[in-house]
């Protein structure tokens, strides 16, 4: 069985990604962070993204064991975890290994699992690991150990620097030490 690759529209139009599912993620099921109450992924998966759920659930299971078969692609940029959240160190390591297997592609992984990343600080140079800030309107975002950047959401337009067009912007994929600010959806 192979990992399912998602083709995006909207903000991620033209970008592909590998995802897990908030429907089976233990973190998503049992965590009530401020940002989780505004979960964009859950909203999408209740509507037009519904048919993807079995694929994202299958990906989560596959990623819990060392991958035997790696996807190979030629995309300029590629995203991990645009839906759901990783639960295990093995899932994180598999994302690191997929990036290493595709050295000509720039990757970005979004996660709130600072504990898992802190326990596995070294990741491939063609991967940016971005902390999904659990707070809304965080007055002083900090980049945790092992992360390259932090992505925070705010209830006003003040200081917003995410143009919401990833394929033309690409800064989360190509730059580091960023404090990205988006208005909450
Ligand atoms: S800053 Fe750019 S690359 Fe990062 S999420 Fe926003 S649009 Fe996408």
Boltz pocket constraint, residues with backbone or C-beta under 6 A from the ligand:
constraints:
  - pocket:
      binder: B
      contacts: [[A, 11], [A, 161], [A, 162], [A, 163], [A, 164], [A, 165], [A, 166], [A, 167], [A, 169], [A, 170], [A, 171], [A, 172], [A, 173], [A, 180]]
      max_distance: 6.0
